[in-house]
Amino acid sequence: MTRYAPRYFEDFSPGDLFHTAQYTFSESSIIDYAFTWDPQPFHLDKQYAENSIYGGLIASGFQTLGVTFRLMFQAGMFGHNQGGRGIENLRWPRSVRPGDTIRVEVRVAKCIPARTTGQVVVDGTAFNQADEDVLSAQFINIIPKRPTDADSA
């Protein structure tokens, strides 16, 4: 797994590219998530899913989003993250199925400074093992500025 040192706002520049580790979706993880958070039958019932437009069990898009964020955070680049302002343009162009392994590429789109923090806006794209995109979104993160000597006085 690629690990980046936690970064402050000043450490990000538009165009920076980061890569995450991978995660493999199991049938049981898909069903467990769906049972609790997204109980649509094509996430829960194999037979129903086989007869649906999906032709088989698929992960909830919300589960895919959660795994994508986890991979981004675990990569370490947002170790100083103070939360988010939102997610824009969230898309699920392909379904994630049991056995699929995803990884995420994160590109810094823009950096917007504020007084003690800044917004680091990143474009995240999750790819499956065939390098097909399964999720794309723009994440707006609040990242603190680097402390100065004056901050500790």
C-alpha positions, 0 to 999 in steps of 0.5 A: 500500500502506498502511504503518503505523509500527512499533508498540510494545505500548502503541500497540495498543488493542482495536478498532484496525483495519488494512488491508493491500495486496493479492496476486494468486495466479497459477496458477504460484505455486499450482502451485510452492507445492504442488509443494514444500509441499502436493502434493495433486493439486487444487493441482498438476494442472489436469485432476484439479482440474477433476474434483474437488469444487473444479471447478478448481485451488485454492491450498493453505490453507497458501499462503493463510495464508503470504500473509496473514501476509506482507501483515500484516507488510508493512503495517508494523504489526508491525515490532517483532514478536518472534515469535508464540505461535500461531494459533487458530481458523484457517478457510478458508471459501472456496478461493483460485483462480488470478487471485484477489486477496486483502487482509487486515483486521486487528482488535486483539482484546486486549492482554495486558501482560507485563514487557518485552513484551506479547501483541497478539492480532489477528483477521485476515480475508483477503478476495478481490476479491469481498469474500468471506472466504477465511481467518480466524484469530486471531494471537497476536503478541509485541510489545515495550514501548516502551523507556524512558530507564531502558532505555538507562542 
